[in-house]
């Protein structure tokens, strides 16, 4: 399939305060970000603010560090791999570093770096998870490049430039060719704005009234609709169902792209593809393409790296809650934060956010029929299942493990790509308040979280030319697991 370009918005150079005014942004000590913090998509600024706002970064030098004129550029990676990007890296471009701390002192330094200078952790999600020997992916804005580089060199922390120019990659993701769903399969090899997705939902429902129904399950904090599409081939009462949600984190665009891909594939493949025909004959399908519309919209218009929703937090200048820490599954324990400025802020109480509340209410009302829950995320190429809030195993751990293993093996066989699989806490880290754990405890005993492409080559900036392969990998995993769930719950295929 041909590479394609994308729907885009104009870019603005300003950063915003919670009241909409403009100012320099600040990062919090736990690696979180103030609500107005980072720059609009693709933009840069010359000023830097320190966490206390007391001085500019230009006046701050770490003890014993080199001046800008004596700058030591990033050290080569042991395997000699070059940085990925369009055009050569320079200190004047936003970029992403791959960093490996090897001592506890280096871990502490990296936690500080990732909490200041308007840097953004891509992986892991929070400084809480940084540990010795584990690779860290850190977005560094151009205006912080020299300061961050000096700190890393001063403390002899191994690092390399992983993505040389994120601004150009973002522009490729948001370039506009066509917004017409009738333009063919190439439509699904592009990323689309929220407005285009809503338009697509409306058109798809109108064009396939015999199979597709749109259900409004609630609205976001900023009053954007939360649309679930139900795909069904008959009116059988109490028919078992599968649930998929995408876009719980704003910056994970490939997730939302997959939901559109999956819906179109489901509609077009019935009576054509045996696996999809079997799935739809036995199960209805509920798909929520954009669970976090406010955050998704914000990544298109203001800050490409935004993760959380956009709710206002009383008593704080920081916006947003991590919706995947807001469900009532060992809520706000180790692996979440009660600080509103954290990227993994759990909210004021379980289901405090309208988005998580809407999903929870819908699933509670359908808990007797929904047999499989899948939440699509990115990035890191993993097939995860409960539990993430504890290292204890679920009652059906062996079944979940076998399903994930089979799906991973199929991806490797057909697409020559490797996915890790296992229980969330064991495979990555403790993460309480997640939607998959909550769904499992509700009674949906086949519950999964997929982390889609890639492993860090492009991260959240996965080019549109990679959408097809990423979606096909996820598709084969969804089909494989769904067919096994049908066997377990209905005894037949």
HELIX and SHEET records of a PDB file:
HELIX    1   1 UNK A   57  UNK A   59  5                                   3    
HELIX    2   2 UNK A   68  UNK A   70  5                                   3    
HELIX    3   3 UNK A  104  UNK A  113  1                                  10    
HELIX    4   4 UNK A  127  UNK A  129  5                                   3    
HELIX    5   5 UNK A  142  UNK A  144  5                                   3    
HELIX    6   6 UNK A  145  UNK A  154  1                                  10    
HELIX    7   7 UNK A  166  UNK A  174  1                                   9    
HELIX    8   8 UNK A  181  UNK A  183  5                                   3    
HELIX    9   9 UNK A  185  UNK A  189  5                                   5    
HELIX   10  10 UNK A  194  UNK A  207  1                                  14    
HELIX   11  11 UNK A  253  UNK A  269  1                                  17    
HELIX   12  12 UNK A  274  UNK A  282  1                                   9    
HELIX   13  13 UNK A  293  UNK A  301  1                                   9    
HELIX   14  14 UNK A  323  UNK A  325  5                                   3    
HELIX   15  15 UNK A  354  UNK A  365  1                                  12    
HELIX   16  16 UNK A  397  UNK A  415  1                                  19    
HELIX   17  17 UNK A  424  UNK A  427  1                                   4    
HELIX   18  18 UNK A  435  UNK A  442  1                                   8    
HELIX   19  19 UNK A  459  UNK A  461  5                                   3    
HELIX   20  20 UNK A  464  UNK A  466  5                                   3    
HELIX   21  21 UNK A  467  UNK A  490  1                                  24    
SHEET    1   A 4 UNK A 120  UNK A 123  0                                        
SHEET    2   A 4 UNK A 135  UNK A 140 -1                                        
SHEET    3   A 4 UNK A  95  UNK A 100 -1                                        
SHEET    4   A 4 UNK A 158  UNK A 163 -1                                        
SHEET    1   B 8 UNK A 212  UNK A 219  0                                        
SHEET    2   B 8 UNK A 225  UNK A 231 -1                                        
SHEET    3   B 8 UNK A 284  UNK A 288 -1                                        
SHEET    4   B 8 UNK A 241  UNK A 246  1                                        
SHEET    5   B 8 UNK A 370  UNK A 378  1                                        
SHEET    6   B 8 UNK A 446  UNK A 452  1                                        
SHEET    7   B 8 UNK A 382  UNK A 385 -1                                        
SHEET    8   B 8 UNK A 420  UNK A 423  1                                        
END                                                                             
